[in-house]
Amino acid sequence: MPASNHNALRVARLDLWVNPVFDQVITANAGLALCVLSREAGRPDTWAALSQAHAYHVSPAKDELPSCWWVNNALLARCPDLLCVSAGGAGYDTVDVDACTRAGVAVVNQAGANAASVAEMTFALLLALVKRLNASDAMLRSGTAVSREALMGNEIEGRVFGLVGIGAIGLRAARIAAGFGMRPIAYDPLLSNDEIRARGAEPVSFADLLRQADVVSLHCPLDTSTRGMMNAQAYAAMKPGALFLTTARGGIHDETALQQALESGHLGGAGLDVWQVEPPPSAHPLLQRDDVVATFHTAGVTHEGRRKVAQGSASQIVTMLSGERPAQLLNPAVWPRFQERLAQTKRIELV
């Protein structure tokens, strides 16, 4: 429901699940009023309240959010009072950052908030693959387990762990890999070689990473430079028998090409937390394979991770609406204009 305090700056979110700390942080600030709105597509009352909001906490999960609530040119045109948007995760697939910049709207994400959770899931997927946990569990439950040798797995010690992206999640994954006795290498065009080394990996080109790695793991955002980068050519360039992991975003890897690389025997297996469509249909070919470990984009969905994300999102909204620059500003060029709009809003709204 819309908040009734008309002398406060209005913060809106939809009624998707969020850790309660988000509401606690917002409502603890006397200068802010929280509006919790129905997610139902096109609801007039949601539009009416959102059109008057000054801040919008938005889910970054495109398949759980009706597209009418995505932050794009159409929504911004209907929300002239909107000053800032906070994406509830490291990703921001539902936010057009360029459109926000043109509209003078500051955008933040929560990069790093659930990094520990995602890095841990990377190795849950990897260990499930190499130790054949799915097969062992299924045979024990069905009573068909006869020989331990029939379930023989592999070690990861001494293998080369290739990270595509070594940001907040990737650097944690590199540390875990080193702890297992693996050799981390990384490709990240946004970082210098010295910085990649400081984060615990040896810098390499993308081509060299594919050629050298026993495990290729994605830790990069989905954008125009990464969309479809793991295609048929990339899989073919990987070492025979190598494993592919992703806890990044669906759309970076080509699912059909991955299926073909597994069917041909070129790749040894895949651990997939993200999908082009989430959840993927149960008949998806990759879900029919014993050499695939699959999860439902739950890498960052832990009690601790969700609390950190909600805390970070609410705190950054409070920071922005107080006129201070937030830690995870995605469009820094907008900041002078945002400050002008905020000052004007406070003159009008808070008199």
N, C-alpha and C positions, 0 to 999 in steps of 0.2 A: 504493500500500500504506500502511496505517496506520503511523505512526512508533512506535518502541519506547520512547522516553523518557517514562516515566510521570510524571516529576517536572517536566514542562514543560507550558505551556499549549499546547493542540492547535489548529493551524490546518489547515483542510480546504479542498481545492479538488477539482473533478472533472477528469478527464483530457482535457478540451478543450484545444486549443492555447493556450498562453500564452507570452509571451516569457520566456526562461530567467531573466531578471533577477528575476522574482517569486520563484522558488525560492531563488535566491542570497541575496536580502535576508532571507527568512524563516529559512533554515538558518544564516545567519551569526550569528543571535541565539541564544545558548546557552539562553535561557529559553523558547524556542519549539520545537515539534516539528511538522513538516509531514506531512500525510496527503494523498496523491493517490489519489482514489477513482474507480471506474468510473462513467461517466455512464449506463450501461444502466439503463433505467427499472425501479425497484422492487427492485434488487439487495439482498438481505439484508445482505451484507457492507458495502455502502455505507451503508445505514441504520444498521448497528451502529456504524460509525466516526463518521458524521455526528452521531449522537445523543450522542456524547461530545465533540464539537468545541466549542471556545470561540470560534473565529472561522471565518468561512466566506467565501471569495472566490467570488462567483457571477457567471456570465455574464449580462449584461443582454439578450442576444439571445433572445427568447422562442421563436423557431422553431428554434434549435439546441439548446435545453435541454429535456429531458423535463419536463413540468409537475410531476411529483412532486418535483422538486428546486427548484422555485420557493419563495421564502421567503414563506410565507403562514401563516395560522393552523394549518393541518394540519401543516406542517413544524415550526413552532415548538413545537407540542404534543409532538412526538416528539424535540425537541432541547432539553431543559430547561437544559443547560449553556451554551447559546449566548449569548455576550455581545455580539458585534458581527458585522456583515455588511459586506462591501466589494463593491460592484458594479463589475465590470471595464469601466467606460466612463462616459461622461457620463450616459447613460440608466440607468434602473433599472426597466425594465418587468417584470422577474421578481421584484421585491421589493415586498411590501405594507408600506410604511413605517409606516402607522398601526398595523398589527398588531404590528410590531416595537416601536413605542413602548409599546404596552400590555404587551408582554412584557418590557420593560426592555432591549431590544436596540438598540444604537447602529448607525446605518446611514450609510455614506459612499459617495459616488460619485467619479468622476475627472473632474469638469467642468473643462474647459480643457486637459486633458492632450494631447488630439489636436486642439485647436482650429485650429492652423495647417493640418493636413491637411484638415480638413473645409471650412475657408474656401477653400482652394485648389481643392478639388473643385467648390465652387459655381461658380467661374469657369471651370473645365474644362467643366462642363455648359453654361454660358452661351455660351462661345466656340464649343463644338461646334455649338450651335444656330444662332447668328447667322452663323458662317462655313461652315455646311453641310458639316462635316467628314465625317459619315457618308456622305452622298450622293457626295461627291468621292472618298472612299476606295473605295466600292463600284464606281463607274463606272470608275476607273482599274484596279482589280483584274479587272473583268469585260471590259475592253476596249471599253466603250460610251461612254467620254468623247470627245465630239466638239467641243463648244464651251465655252470657259470662261464665257461669258455665261450658259449654261444652269445654271451652278453659282454664280451671283452671290449673295453674302451681304450682310450689313449691318455697320455700325459700331455700337459701344456708346457711344462718346464723346458726351457731351451728353444722354444718356438719364437718366431718373429711376430709381434703384435703391431699391426698397422692401423694407425688412427687417422681418419679423414676429419680433421678439425681437432684442435687441442685447446678449447676454451675451458670454461669452468668444469664441465663434465669430462672432457677429454683428458685434462691434466690429472684428474682423480683416477680415471681409467688407466692412464699410463703408470701411475704409482702402484695401483693394484697389480697390473701386469708385471711390473718389476718385482713385486713381492712374491709372485708365483714363479719367479725365475725366467720370465720371458724377456725379450729384447724389444722395447717400444721404439717404433719409428713413426713419424708423423708428417702429414702434408697439411699445411694451413697457409693459404696465400695472404692472410691478413696479418701474419706475424713474421718477425725476422727470424733468421736461423738461430741467433743467439737466444731469443726469447723461447723458441721451441725447445732448445737444449735446456734452458732454465726450468722449463715445465716437465722435464724428465724424458724427452724423446730425442732421437736423432732426426734432423730435418731431411726430407727427401722430396723429390718431385712426385706428382700423382702417378706417373708412369712407373717410376722406380718402386713406389709403395706397392702397387699392384703386382709387380714382378717379384718382389722380395718377401712379402708378408705371407705367413702361414694362416693368419687371421686378419681379415679386413673388417674394421668396425667403424661405422659412421657416427660422427658427433658434430655435424655441421647443420646450420639452419637450412630450411627450404627457401630458396630465392631463385632469381633468374639464372644465377651462375651455377647452381647446384641441381636444379630440376632435371631429372633424367640422366644425371652424370654416371650412375651405375647402370649402364646399358649393356647390350650384347657384346660390344667391343671391350668394355671394361671387364666383364666377367671372363671373356676369353683371354685377357691379358693376365689374369690371376694365375698363381701356381696351380698345377694339377693337384686336386685333393684339398685345396685351401677351403677355409670356412668363411662365410659372410655373416656379419652381424649388423643389425641396425636398431638403435633406440632413438633415432633422430626424427624424421618425418616421412610419412608416405609421400611418394612422388619423386623422391630423390633416387630411389632404385626402381628399375623396370621389373615389375613382377613377372610378366610373361617371359622376358629374357632370363630371369633367374630360374624360373621353372625349367626352361630348356637347358640351362647350364647344369642343373642338377640331374635332369633326365639323361643327359649325355654322359654323365659320370665325371665331367670335368671338375666340378666342385664337390667337396665332400659333405657339405651340409650348410644349413642356414639357421640363424636364430633371429626371429622377426617380432618386434614389438609394435611396429607401426605399419600402416597399410594405406593403399590408395583410397579405399572406402572402409570406414571403421564403424562397426565391426565388419570384417570381410564376410561374405556369404559362406555358410558352412560347407558348400560344395566347391569352394575355391580350390583349384588344383594343388596349391602349396600346402593346404591343410590335409591333403590326402597322403602326404609323404612322411615316411618314417625318419627321413634325414632332415626334417624341419621341426624346430621347436618354436611354438607360436604363443604369443601373449597379446592381450587386448589393450595396447597402449597404456599399460599399467606401470611402466618403469618409474615414473615420477609420482605415481598414486600410492603413497604411503601416508600413514598418519602424520609422521614428522614432516614429510615433504609438503603435504597439503597445508599444514599449519604455517610453515615457513612462507609458502607462496601467498597465502591469505594475509599474513602479517605484513609481508613486503608490499603487496598491492595496496593495502589500506594505508600503510605508512607513507608510501610515495604519493598517494593522493593528498594526504594531509600536508606533506611537505610542499607539493606544488601549489595547493590552494593557500598556503601561507606565504607564497612568493619565493620559496627557496628552490634551488635547482636540485632535481632528484638524482639518485645514483645511476639509474638505468635509463636515461633519456635516449630514445631511439632517433629522434630528429633534432639534434642540437641547434640547427639553423633556425628553428622556430622560436627559440627562447626569448629573444627581445620582443617579438610580437606578442607572444603569450603573456609576458609581463605587462605589456600595455593593455591587453584585453582584460587581464585579471584586475588591474587597477581601475579600469573603467567600470567593470562589473561591480566591484566593491563600492564605488561611488554611487552607483544606481541602486544596487540591491540592498545595501546595508545602511542606508540613510534612515 
